[in-house]
Amino acid sequence: MSSSVQNDSVQHLIENNDEYRDLSQQHSDHSRRLDVLGAQRFPTAEEQLEELQLKKDKLRLKDRMYELLRDYEKQAS
């Protein structure tokens, strides 16, 4: 599948699928928070734990987004 087709599918899901849009927003929020945490020279133990949890959650979100994308593309073809 071409990148262009996949980008079109993602855009369609963002515009028309509430779950995908929410997951995408959460994923972006996690990315921004991880950027902040990653920039710290001496994170606290709590911040290190938060970073680990955010990474796990971000991966879970990405997996679910991929499932929705795959399902959409199966239906569209």
N, CA, C and O atoms as a Maestro MAE file, in Angstrom:
{
 s_m_m2io_version
 :::
 2.0.0
}

f_m_ct {
 s_m_title
 :::
 protein
 m_atom[308] {
  # First column is atom index #
  i_m_mmod_type
  r_m_x_coord
  r_m_y_coord
  r_m_z_coord
  i_m_residue_number
  s_m_chain_name
  s_m_pdb_residue_name
  s_m_pdb_atom_name
  i_m_atomic_number
  :::
  1 25 0.843 -1.168 0.000 1 A "MET " " N  " 7
  2 3 0.000 0.000 0.000 1 A "MET " " CA " 6
  3 2 0.889 1.231 0.000 1 A "MET " " C  " 6
  4 15 1.888 1.292 0.717 1 A "MET " " O  " 8
  5 25 0.520 2.195 -0.798 2 A "SER " " N  " 7
  6 3 1.333 3.399 -0.883 2 A "SER " " CA " 6
  7 2 1.098 4.276 0.335 2 A "SER " " C  " 6
  8 15 0.052 4.219 0.981 2 A "SER " " O  " 8
  9 25 2.092 5.077 0.623 3 A "SER " " N  " 7
  10 3 2.006 5.999 1.757 3 A "SER " " CA " 6
  11 2 0.869 6.990 1.567 3 A "SER " " C  " 6
  12 15 0.207 7.375 2.531 3 A "SER " " O  " 8
  13 25 0.645 7.401 0.331 4 A "SER " " N  " 7
  14 3 -0.412 8.362 0.025 4 A "SER " " CA " 6
  15 2 -1.791 7.787 0.353 4 A "SER " " C  " 6
  16 15 -2.631 8.468 0.942 4 A "SER " " O  " 8
  17 25 -2.013 6.539 -0.030 5 A "VAL " " N  " 7
  18 3 -3.296 5.891 0.248 5 A "VAL " " CA " 6
  19 2 -3.489 5.744 1.750 5 A "VAL " " C  " 6
  20 15 -4.580 5.987 2.268 5 A "VAL " " O  " 8
  21 25 -2.427 5.346 2.451 6 A "GLN " " N  " 7
  22 3 -2.535 5.190 3.898 6 A "GLN " " CA " 6
  23 2 -2.793 6.541 4.560 6 A "GLN " " C  " 6
  24 15 -3.597 6.627 5.488 6 A "GLN " " O  " 8
  25 25 -2.121 7.596 4.097 7 A "ASN " " N  " 7
  26 3 -2.363 8.935 4.652 7 A "ASN " " CA " 6
  27 2 -3.810 9.359 4.428 7 A "ASN " " C  " 6
  28 15 -4.422 9.964 5.308 7 A "ASN " " O  " 8
  29 25 -4.359 9.046 3.260 8 A "ASP " " N  " 7
  30 3 -5.765 9.362 2.985 8 A "ASP " " CA " 6
  31 2 -6.682 8.606 3.946 8 A "ASP " " C  " 6
  32 15 -7.666 9.160 4.438 8 A "ASP " " O  " 8
  33 25 -6.361 7.354 4.208 9 A "SER " " N  " 7
  34 3 -7.169 6.543 5.121 9 A "SER " " CA " 6
  35 2 -7.102 7.094 6.540 9 A "SER " " C  " 6
  36 15 -8.119 7.168 7.230 9 A "SER " " O  " 8
  37 25 -5.919 7.475 6.968 10 A "VAL " " N  " 7
  38 3 -5.757 8.047 8.305 10 A "VAL " " CA " 6
  39 2 -6.552 9.339 8.404 10 A "VAL " " C  " 6
  40 15 -7.251 9.563 9.392 10 A "VAL " " O  " 8
  41 25 -6.452 10.183 7.401 11 A "GLN " " N  " 7
  42 3 -7.192 11.448 7.411 11 A "GLN " " CA " 6
  43 2 -8.698 11.199 7.476 11 A "GLN " " C  " 6
  44 15 -9.417 11.883 8.205 11 A "GLN " " O  " 8
  45 25 -9.168 10.216 6.709 12 A "HIS " " N  " 7
  46 3 -10.590 9.870 6.739 12 A "HIS " " CA " 6
  47 2 -11.007 9.435 8.150 12 A "HIS " " C  " 6
  48 15 -12.050 9.858 8.650 12 A "HIS " " O  " 8
  49 25 -10.196 8.596 8.782 13 A "LEU " " N  " 7
  50 3 -10.532 8.124 10.124 13 A "LEU " " CA " 6
  51 2 -10.524 9.268 11.135 13 A "LEU " " C  " 6
  52 15 -11.394 9.328 12.004 13 A "LEU " " O  " 8
  53 25 -9.573 10.155 11.036 14 A "ILE " " N  " 7
  54 3 -9.518 11.292 11.958 14 A "ILE " " CA " 6
  55 2 -10.775 12.144 11.820 14 A "ILE " " C  " 6
  56 15 -11.316 12.630 12.813 14 A "ILE " " O  " 8
  57 25 -11.232 12.319 10.598 15 A "GLU " " N  " 7
  58 3 -12.405 13.159 10.361 15 A "GLU " " CA " 6
  59 2 -13.718 12.462 10.694 15 A "GLU " " C  " 6
  60 15 -14.690 13.126 11.052 15 A "GLU " " O  " 8
  61 25 -13.766 11.129 10.581 16 A "ASN " " N  " 7
  62 3 -15.045 10.425 10.656 16 A "ASN " " CA " 6
  63 2 -15.178 9.372 11.754 16 A "ASN " " C  " 6
  64 15 -16.269 8.840 11.962 16 A "ASN " " O  " 8
  65 25 -14.108 9.069 12.448 17 A "ASN " " N  " 7
  66 3 -14.158 8.009 13.451 17 A "ASN " " CA " 6
  67 2 -13.751 8.598 14.803 17 A "ASN " " C  " 6
  68 15 -12.588 8.943 15.013 17 A "ASN " " O  " 8
  69 25 -14.714 8.709 15.712 18 A "ASP " " N  " 7
  70 3 -14.461 9.317 17.023 18 A "ASP " " CA " 6
  71 2 -13.384 8.573 17.802 18 A "ASP " " C  " 6
  72 15 -12.520 9.198 18.416 18 A "ASP " " O  " 8
  73 25 -13.427 7.248 17.782 19 A "GLU " " N  " 7
  74 3 -12.441 6.479 18.537 19 A "GLU " " CA " 6
  75 2 -11.038 6.730 17.998 19 A "GLU " " C  " 6
  76 15 -10.106 6.963 18.768 19 A "GLU " " O  " 8
  77 25 -10.888 6.683 16.679 20 A "TYR " " N  " 7
  78 3 -9.564 6.904 16.083 20 A "TYR " " CA " 6
  79 2 -9.068 8.317 16.408 20 A "TYR " " C  " 6
  80 15 -7.902 8.507 16.752 20 A "TYR " " O  " 8
  81 25 -9.946 9.289 16.299 21 A "ARG " " N  " 7
  82 3 -9.570 10.681 16.584 21 A "ARG " " CA " 6
  83 2 -9.115 10.823 18.040 21 A "ARG " " C  " 6
  84 15 -8.106 11.472 18.312 21 A "ARG " " O  " 8
  85 25 -9.855 10.219 18.973 22 A "ASP " " N  " 7
  86 3 -9.486 10.284 20.391 22 A "ASP " " CA " 6
  87 2 -8.147 9.598 20.650 22 A "ASP " " C  " 6
  88 15 -7.307 10.111 21.390 22 A "ASP " " O  " 8
  89 25 -7.961 8.441 20.037 23 A "LEU " " N  " 7
  90 3 -6.698 7.721 20.203 23 A "LEU " " CA " 6
  91 2 -5.529 8.534 19.653 23 A "LEU " " C  " 6
  92 15 -4.463 8.606 20.264 23 A "LEU " " O  " 8
  93 25 -5.744 9.134 18.507 24 A "SER " " N  " 7
  94 3 -4.711 9.954 17.884 24 A "SER " " CA " 6
  95 2 -4.348 11.147 18.774 24 A "SER " " C  " 6
  96 15 -3.174 11.492 18.910 24 A "SER " " O  " 8
  97 25 -5.346 11.764 19.366 25 A "GLN " " N  " 7
  98 3 -5.102 12.902 20.258 25 A "GLN " " CA " 6
  99 2 -4.329 12.469 21.498 25 A "GLN " " C  " 6
  100 15 -3.382 13.137 21.915 25 A "GLN " " O  " 8
  101 25 -4.736 11.355 22.080 26 A "GLN " " N  " 7
  102 3 -4.028 10.841 23.249 26 A "GLN " " CA " 6
  103 2 -2.575 10.510 22.908 26 A "GLN " " C  " 6
  104 15 -1.666 10.792 23.689 26 A "GLN " " O  " 8
  105 25 -2.366 9.912 21.740 27 A "HIS " " N  " 7
  106 3 -1.026 9.555 21.285 27 A "HIS " " CA " 6
  107 2 -0.166 10.811 21.159 27 A "HIS " " C  " 6
  108 15 0.993 10.818 21.574 27 A "HIS " " O  " 8
  109 25 -0.726 11.858 20.593 28 A "SER " " N  " 7
  110 3 0.002 13.126 20.459 28 A "SER " " CA " 6
  111 2 0.300 13.748 21.827 28 A "SER " " C  " 6
  112 15 1.392 14.268 22.053 28 A "SER " " O  " 8
  113 25 -0.667 13.690 22.725 29 A "ASP " " N  " 7
  114 3 -0.474 14.213 24.078 29 A "ASP " " CA " 6
  115 2 0.668 13.469 24.780 29 A "ASP " " C  " 6
  116 15 1.511 14.083 25.433 29 A "ASP " " O  " 8
  117 25 0.682 12.152 24.636 30 A "HIS " " N  " 7
  118 3 1.751 11.341 25.243 30 A "HIS " " CA " 6
  119 2 3.102 11.708 24.642 30 A "HIS " " C  " 6
  120 15 4.097 11.800 25.362 30 A "HIS " " O  " 8
  121 25 3.145 11.916 23.338 31 A "SER " " N  " 7
  122 3 4.402 12.276 22.681 31 A "SER " " CA " 6
  123 2 4.945 13.588 23.236 31 A "SER " " C  " 6
  124 15 6.137 13.707 23.519 31 A "SER " " O  " 8
  125 25 4.073 14.557 23.387 32 A "ARG " " N  " 7
  126 3 4.505 15.857 23.929 32 A "ARG " " CA " 6
  127 2 5.016 15.716 25.361 32 A "ARG " " C  " 6
  128 15 6.047 16.290 25.713 32 A "ARG " " O  " 8
  129 25 4.306 14.961 26.176 33 A "ARG " " N  " 7
  130 3 4.740 14.769 27.566 33 A "ARG " " CA " 6
  131 2 6.064 14.014 27.613 33 A "ARG " " C  " 6
  132 15 6.928 14.335 28.430 33 A "ARG " " O  " 8
  133 25 6.235 13.017 26.752 34 A "LEU " " N  " 7
  134 3 7.493 12.278 26.715 34 A "LEU " " CA " 6
  135 2 8.653 13.176 26.284 34 A "LEU " " C  " 6
  136 15 9.775 13.009 26.760 34 A "LEU " " O  " 8
  137 25 8.391 14.114 25.398 35 A "ASP " " N  " 7
  138 3 9.423 15.077 25.001 35 A "ASP " " CA " 6
  139 2 9.874 15.896 26.211 35 A "ASP " " C  " 6
  140 15 11.068 16.132 26.400 35 A "ASP " " O  " 8
  141 25 8.916 16.322 27.023 36 A "VAL " " N  " 7
  142 3 9.233 17.109 28.216 36 A "VAL " " CA " 6
  143 2 10.043 16.254 29.200 36 A "VAL " " C  " 6
  144 15 11.067 16.693 29.723 36 A "VAL " " O  " 8
  145 25 9.575 15.052 29.434 37 A "LEU " " N  " 7
  146 3 10.271 14.181 30.381 37 A "LEU " " CA " 6
  147 2 11.663 13.818 29.879 37 A "LEU " " C  " 6
  148 15 12.614 13.762 30.659 37 A "LEU " " O  " 8
  149 25 11.782 13.576 28.587 38 A "GLY " " N  " 7
  150 3 13.070 13.189 28.008 38 A "GLY " " CA " 6
  151 2 14.095 14.306 28.027 38 A "GLY " " C  " 6
  152 15 15.296 14.048 27.950 38 A "GLY " " O  " 8
  153 25 13.640 15.533 28.128 39 A "ALA " " N  " 7
  154 3 14.555 16.680 28.137 39 A "ALA " " CA " 6
  155 2 15.149 16.935 29.524 39 A "ALA " " C  " 6
  156 15 16.074 17.735 29.664 39 A "ALA " " O  " 8
  157 25 14.633 16.277 30.523 40 A "GLN " " N  " 7
  158 3 15.127 16.496 31.884 40 A "GLN " " CA " 6
  159 2 16.442 15.744 32.106 40 A "GLN " " C  " 6
  160 15 16.571 14.571 31.754 40 A "GLN " " O  " 8
  161 25 17.400 16.437 32.689 41 A "ARG " " N  " 7
  162 3 18.700 15.810 32.961 41 A "ARG " " CA " 6
  163 2 18.622 14.817 34.098 41 A "ARG " " C  " 6
  164 15 19.232 13.749 34.033 41 A "ARG " " O  " 8
  165 25 17.882 15.150 35.133 42 A "PHE " " N  " 7
  166 3 17.820 14.313 36.325 42 A "PHE " " CA " 6
  167 2 16.365 14.087 36.732 42 A "PHE " " C  " 6
  168 15 15.881 14.681 37.695 42 A "PHE " " O  " 8
  169 25 15.676 13.223 35.990 43 A "PRO " " N  " 7
  170 3 14.266 12.980 36.339 43 A "PRO " " CA " 6
  171 2 14.151 12.262 37.686 43 A "PRO " " C  " 6
  172 15 15.013 11.473 38.074 43 A "PRO " " O  " 8
  173 25 13.067 12.563 38.372 44 A "THR " " N  " 7
  174 3 12.794 11.882 39.638 44 A "THR " " CA " 6
  175 2 12.345 10.452 39.345 44 A "THR " " C  " 6
  176 15 12.072 10.088 38.201 44 A "THR " " O  " 8
  177 25 12.277 9.668 40.391 45 A "ALA " " N  " 7
  178 3 11.802 8.290 40.241 45 A "ALA " " CA " 6
  179 2 10.374 8.268 39.707 45 A "ALA " " C  " 6
  180 15 10.021 7.418 38.890 45 A "ALA " " O  " 8
  181 25 9.556 9.208 40.173 46 A "GLU " " N  " 7
  182 3 8.171 9.288 39.719 46 A "GLU " " CA " 6
  183 2 8.110 9.643 38.233 46 A "GLU " " C  " 6
  184 15 7.290 9.101 37.492 46 A "GLU " " O  " 8
  185 25 8.967 10.541 37.812 47 A "GLU " " N  " 7
  186 3 9.000 10.926 36.399 47 A "GLU " " CA " 6
  187 2 9.497 9.774 35.523 47 A "GLU " " C  " 6
  188 15 9.013 9.586 34.407 47 A "GLU " " O  " 8
  189 25 10.445 9.020 36.020 48 A "GLN " " N  " 7
  190 3 10.921 7.851 35.275 48 A "GLN " " CA " 6
  191 2 9.812 6.816 35.137 48 A "GLN " " C  " 6
  192 15 9.649 6.206 34.081 48 A "GLN " " O  " 8
  193 25 9.055 6.624 36.204 49 A "LEU " " N  " 7
  194 3 7.924 5.697 36.169 49 A "LEU " " CA " 6
  195 2 6.845 6.195 35.219 49 A "LEU " " C  " 6
  196 15 6.267 5.416 34.461 49 A "LEU " " O  " 8
  197 25 6.575 7.498 35.262 50 A "GLU " " N  " 7
  198 3 5.593 8.087 34.354 50 A "GLU " " CA " 6
  199 2 6.031 7.897 32.904 50 A "GLU " " C  " 6
  200 15 5.215 7.559 32.046 50 A "GLU " " O  " 8
  201 25 7.308 8.114 32.632 51 A "GLU " " N  " 7
  202 3 7.826 7.952 31.277 51 A "GLU " " CA " 6
  203 2 7.632 6.516 30.783 51 A "GLU " " C  " 6
  204 15 7.209 6.299 29.648 51 A "GLU " " O  " 8
  205 25 7.937 5.553 31.627 52 A "LEU " " N  " 7
  206 3 7.757 4.148 31.268 52 A "LEU " " CA " 6
  207 2 6.291 3.846 30.978 52 A "LEU " " C  " 6
  208 15 5.974 3.179 29.993 52 A "LEU " " O  " 8
  209 25 5.392 4.339 31.842 53 A "GLN " " N  " 7
  210 3 3.964 4.096 31.657 53 A "GLN " " CA " 6
  211 2 3.454 4.756 30.383 53 A "GLN " " C  " 6
  212 15 2.660 4.168 29.648 53 A "GLN " " O  " 8
  213 25 3.909 5.972 30.125 54 A "LEU " " N  " 7
  214 3 3.492 6.679 28.909 54 A "LEU " " CA " 6
  215 2 3.937 5.932 27.652 54 A "LEU " " C  " 6
  216 15 3.190 5.845 26.678 54 A "LEU " " O  " 8
  217 25 5.140 5.403 27.679 55 A "LYS " " N  " 7
  218 3 5.644 4.652 26.519 55 A "LYS " " CA " 6
  219 2 4.793 3.409 26.270 55 A "LYS " " C  " 6
  220 15 4.458 3.097 25.127 55 A "LYS " " O  " 8
  221 25 4.451 2.711 27.332 56 A "LYS " " N  " 7
  222 3 3.607 1.520 27.194 56 A "LYS " " CA " 6
  223 2 2.225 1.886 26.667 56 A "LYS " " C  " 6
  224 15 1.693 1.233 25.769 56 A "LYS " " O  " 8
  225 25 1.656 2.941 27.241 57 A "ASP " " N  " 7
  226 3 0.321 3.366 26.838 57 A "ASP " " CA " 6
  227 2 0.328 3.874 25.393 57 A "ASP " " C  " 6
  228 15 -0.607 3.618 24.635 57 A "ASP " " O  " 8
  229 25 1.373 4.584 25.024 58 A "LYS " " N  " 7
  230 3 1.493 5.105 23.661 58 A "LYS " " CA " 6
  231 2 1.537 3.945 22.656 58 A "LYS " " C  " 6
  232 15 0.925 4.018 21.590 58 A "LYS " " O  " 8
  233 25 2.249 2.900 22.993 59 A "LEU " " N  " 7
  234 3 2.308 1.727 22.128 59 A "LEU " " CA " 6
  235 2 0.945 1.046 22.023 59 A "LEU " " C  " 6
  236 15 0.549 0.603 20.945 59 A "LEU " " O  " 8
  237 25 0.233 0.965 23.142 60 A "ARG " " N  " 7
  238 3 -1.120 0.383 23.130 60 A "ARG " " CA " 6
  239 2 -2.043 1.206 22.234 60 A "ARG " " C  " 6
  240 15 -2.825 0.651 21.463 60 A "ARG " " O  " 8
  241 25 -1.949 2.529 22.338 61 A "LEU " " N  " 7
  242 3 -2.754 3.407 21.491 61 A "LEU " " CA " 6
  243 2 -2.428 3.194 20.019 61 A "LEU " " C  " 6
  244 15 -3.327 3.090 19.185 61 A "LEU " " O  " 8
  245 25 -1.150 3.130 19.709 62 A "LYS " " N  " 7
  246 3 -0.712 2.952 18.318 62 A "LYS " " CA " 6
  247 2 -1.218 1.613 17.763 62 A "LYS " " C  " 6
  248 15 -1.651 1.536 16.613 62 A "LYS " " O  " 8
  249 25 -1.160 0.577 18.576 63 A "ASP " " N  " 7
  250 3 -1.665 -0.735 18.146 63 A "ASP " " CA " 6
  251 2 -3.148 -0.671 17.822 63 A "ASP " " C  " 6
  252 15 -3.586 -1.212 16.807 63 A "ASP " " O  " 8
  253 25 -3.923 -0.016 18.673 64 A "ARG " " N  " 7
  254 3 -5.368 0.095 18.433 64 A "ARG " " CA " 6
  255 2 -5.651 0.944 17.200 64 A "ARG " " C  " 6
  256 15 -6.548 0.626 16.419 64 A "ARG " " O  " 8
  257 25 -4.893 2.021 17.021 65 A "MET " " N  " 7
  258 3 -5.062 2.851 15.833 65 A "MET " " CA " 6
  259 2 -4.774 2.032 14.570 65 A "MET " " C  " 6
  260 15 -5.477 2.157 13.567 65 A "MET " " O  " 8
  261 25 -3.747 1.205 14.628 66 A "TYR " " N  " 7
  262 3 -3.415 0.372 13.481 66 A "TYR " " CA " 6
  263 2 -4.539 -0.627 13.198 66 A "TYR " " C  " 6
  264 15 -4.870 -0.869 12.038 66 A "TYR " " O  " 8
  265 25 -5.123 -1.205 14.238 67 A "GLU " " N  " 7
  266 3 -6.252 -2.122 14.050 67 A "GLU " " CA " 6
  267 2 -7.409 -1.428 13.339 67 A "GLU " " C  " 6
  268 15 -7.988 -1.970 12.398 67 A "GLU " " O  " 8
  269 25 -7.735 -0.233 13.795 68 A "LEU " " N  " 7
  270 3 -8.829 0.516 13.167 68 A "LEU " " CA " 6
  271 2 -8.503 0.852 11.716 68 A "LEU " " C  " 6
  272 15 -9.372 0.761 10.849 68 A "LEU " " O  " 8
  273 25 -7.276 1.236 11.450 69 A "LEU " " N  " 7
  274 3 -6.849 1.550 10.086 69 A "LEU " " CA " 6
  275 2 -6.941 0.313 9.191 69 A "LEU " " C  " 6
  276 15 -7.446 0.375 8.070 69 A "LEU " " O  " 8
  277 25 -6.454 -0.786 9.701 70 A "ARG " " N  " 7
  278 3 -6.504 -2.049 8.937 70 A "ARG " " CA " 6
  279 2 -7.944 -2.445 8.640 70 A "ARG " " C  " 6
  280 15 -8.259 -2.834 7.515 70 A "ARG " " O  " 8
  281 25 -8.819 -2.351 9.634 71 A "ASP " " N  " 7
  282 3 -10.230 -2.691 9.435 71 A "ASP " " CA " 6
  283 2 -10.887 -1.763 8.405 71 A "ASP " " C  " 6
  284 15 -11.651 -2.212 7.550 71 A "ASP " " O  " 8
  285 25 -10.581 -0.473 8.499 72 A "TYR " " N  " 7
  286 3 -11.138 0.488 7.543 72 A "TYR " " CA " 6
  287 2 -10.676 0.152 6.130 72 A "TYR " " C  " 6
  288 15 -11.482 0.152 5.200 72 A "TYR " " O  " 8
  289 25 -9.410 -0.131 5.963 73 A "GLU " " N  " 7
  290 3 -8.880 -0.397 4.629 73 A "GLU " " CA " 6
  291 2 -9.421 -1.713 4.049 73 A "GLU " " C  " 6
  292 15 -9.574 -1.839 2.834 73 A "GLU " " O  " 8
  293 25 -9.706 -2.678 4.907 74 A "LYS " " N  " 7
  294 3 -10.341 -3.915 4.428 74 A "LYS " " CA " 6
  295 2 -11.747 -3.622 3.904 74 A "LYS " " C  " 6
  296 15 -12.148 -4.147 2.865 74 A "LYS " " O  " 8
  297 25 -12.487 -2.789 4.621 75 A "GLN " " N  " 7
  298 3 -13.837 -2.453 4.215 75 A "GLN " " CA " 6
  299 2 -13.830 -1.599 2.951 75 A "GLN " " C  " 6
  300 15 -14.734 -1.716 2.123 75 A "GLN " " O  " 8
  301 25 -12.837 -0.756 2.796 76 A "ALA " " N  " 7
  302 3 -12.774 0.173 1.658 76 A "ALA " " CA " 6
  303 2 -12.368 -0.535 0.366 76 A "ALA " " C  " 6
  304 15 -12.636 -0.040 -0.728 76 A "ALA " " O  " 8
  305 25 -11.724 -1.690 0.496 77 A "SER " " N  " 7
  306 3 -11.272 -2.360 -0.746 77 A "SER " " CA " 6
  307 2 -12.266 -3.338 -1.282 77 A "SER " " C  " 6
  308 15 -12.020 -3.967 -2.311 77 A "SER " " O  " 8
  :::
 }
 m_bond[307] {
  # First column is bond index #
  i_m_from
  i_m_to
  i_m_order
  :::
  1 1 2 1
  2 2 3 1
  3 3 4 2
  4 3 5 1
  5 5 6 1
  6 6 7 1
  7 7 8 2
  8 7 9 1
  9 9 10 1
  10 10 11 1
  11 11 12 2
  12 11 13 1
  13 13 14 1
  14 14 15 1
  15 15 16 2
  16 15 17 1
  17 17 18 1
  18 18 19 1
  19 19 20 2
  20 19 21 1
  21 21 22 1
  22 22 23 1
  23 23 24 2
  24 23 25 1
  25 25 26 1
  26 26 27 1
  27 27 28 2
  28 27 29 1
  29 29 30 1
  30 30 31 1
  31 31 32 2
  32 31 33 1
  33 33 34 1
  34 34 35 1
  35 35 36 2
  36 35 37 1
  37 37 38 1
  38 38 39 1
  39 39 40 2
  40 39 41 1
  41 41 42 1
  42 42 43 1
  43 43 44 2
  44 43 45 1
  45 45 46 1
  46 46 47 1
  47 47 48 2
  48 47 49 1
  49 49 50 1
  50 50 51 1
  51 51 52 2
  52 51 53 1
  53 53 54 1
  54 54 55 1
  55 55 56 2
  56 55 57 1
  57 57 58 1
  58 58 59 1
  59 59 60 2
  60 59 61 1
  61 61 62 1
  62 62 63 1
  63 63 64 2
  64 63 65 1
  65 65 66 1
  66 66 67 1
  67 67 68 2
  68 67 69 1
  69 69 70 1
  70 70 71 1
  71 71 72 2
  72 71 73 1
  73 73 74 1
  74 74 75 1
  75 75 76 2
  76 75 77 1
  77 77 78 1
  78 78 79 1
  79 79 80 2
  80 79 81 1
  81 81 82 1
  82 82 83 1
  83 83 84 2
  84 83 85 1
  85 85 86 1
  86 86 87 1
  87 87 88 2
  88 87 89 1
  89 89 90 1
  90 90 91 1
  91 91 92 2
  92 91 93 1
  93 93 94 1
  94 94 95 1
  95 95 96 2
  96 95 97 1
  97 97 98 1
  98 98 99 1
  99 99 100 2
  100 99 101 1
  101 101 102 1
  102 102 103 1
  103 103 104 2
  104 103 105 1
  105 105 106 1
  106 106 107 1
  107 107 108 2
  108 107 109 1
  109 109 110 1
  110 110 111 1
  111 111 112 2
  112 111 113 1
  113 113 114 1
  114 114 115 1
  115 115 116 2
  116 115 117 1
  117 117 118 1
  118 118 119 1
  119 119 120 2
  120 119 121 1
  121 121 122 1
  122 122 123 1
  123 123 124 2
  124 123 125 1
  125 125 126 1
  126 126 127 1
  127 127 128 2
  128 127 129 1
  129 129 130 1
  130 130 131 1
  131 131 132 2
  132 131 133 1
  133 133 134 1
  134 134 135 1
  135 135 136 2
  136 135 137 1
  137 137 138 1
  138 138 139 1
  139 139 140 2
  140 139 141 1
  141 141 142 1
  142 142 143 1
  143 143 144 2
  144 143 145 1
  145 145 146 1
  146 146 147 1
  147 147 148 2
  148 147 149 1
  149 149 150 1
  150 150 151 1
  151 151 152 2
  152 151 153 1
  153 153 154 1
  154 154 155 1
  155 155 156 2
  156 155 157 1
  157 157 158 1
  158 158 159 1
  159 159 160 2
  160 159 161 1
  161 161 162 1
  162 162 163 1
  163 163 164 2
  164 163 165 1
  165 165 166 1
  166 166 167 1
  167 167 168 2
  168 167 169 1
  169 169 170 1
  170 170 171 1
  171 171 172 2
  172 171 173 1
  173 173 174 1
  174 174 175 1
  175 175 176 2
  176 175 177 1
  177 177 178 1
  178 178 179 1
  179 179 180 2
  180 179 181 1
  181 181 182 1
  182 182 183 1
  183 183 184 2
  184 183 185 1
  185 185 186 1
  186 186 187 1
  187 187 188 2
  188 187 189 1
  189 189 190 1
  190 190 191 1
  191 191 192 2
  192 191 193 1
  193 193 194 1
  194 194 195 1
  195 195 196 2
  196 195 197 1
  197 197 198 1
  198 198 199 1
  199 199 200 2
  200 199 201 1
  201 201 202 1
  202 202 203 1
  203 203 204 2
  204 203 205 1
  205 205 206 1
  206 206 207 1
  207 207 208 2
  208 207 209 1
  209 209 210 1
  210 210 211 1
  211 211 212 2
  212 211 213 1
  213 213 214 1
  214 214 215 1
  215 215 216 2
  216 215 217 1
  217 217 218 1
  218 218 219 1
  219 219 220 2
  220 219 221 1
  221 221 222 1
  222 222 223 1
  223 223 224 2
  224 223 225 1
  225 225 226 1
  226 226 227 1
  227 227 228 2
  228 227 229 1
  229 229 230 1
  230 230 231 1
  231 231 232 2
  232 231 233 1
  233 233 234 1
  234 234 235 1
  235 235 236 2
  236 235 237 1
  237 237 238 1
  238 238 239 1
  239 239 240 2
  240 239 241 1
  241 241 242 1
  242 242 243 1
  243 243 244 2
  244 243 245 1
  245 245 246 1
  246 246 247 1
  247 247 248 2
  248 247 249 1
  249 249 250 1
  250 250 251 1
  251 251 252 2
  252 251 253 1
  253 253 254 1
  254 254 255 1
  255 255 256 2
  256 255 257 1
  257 257 258 1
  258 258 259 1
  259 259 260 2
  260 259 261 1
  261 261 262 1
  262 262 263 1
  263 263 264 2
  264 263 265 1
  265 265 266 1
  266 266 267 1
  267 267 268 2
  268 267 269 1
  269 269 270 1
  270 270 271 1
  271 271 272 2
  272 271 273 1
  273 273 274 1
  274 274 275 1
  275 275 276 2
  276 275 277 1
  277 277 278 1
  278 278 279 1
  279 279 280 2
  280 279 281 1
  281 281 282 1
  282 282 283 1
  283 283 284 2
  284 283 285 1
  285 285 286 1
  286 286 287 1
  287 287 288 2
  288 287 289 1
  289 289 290 1
  290 290 291 1
  291 291 292 2
  292 291 293 1
  293 293 294 1
  294 294 295 1
  295 295 296 2
  296 295 297 1
  297 297 298 1
  298 298 299 1
  299 299 300 2
  300 299 301 1
  301 301 302 1
  302 302 303 1
  303 303 304 2
  304 303 305 1
  305 305 306 1
  306 306 307 1
  307 307 308 2
  :::
 }
}
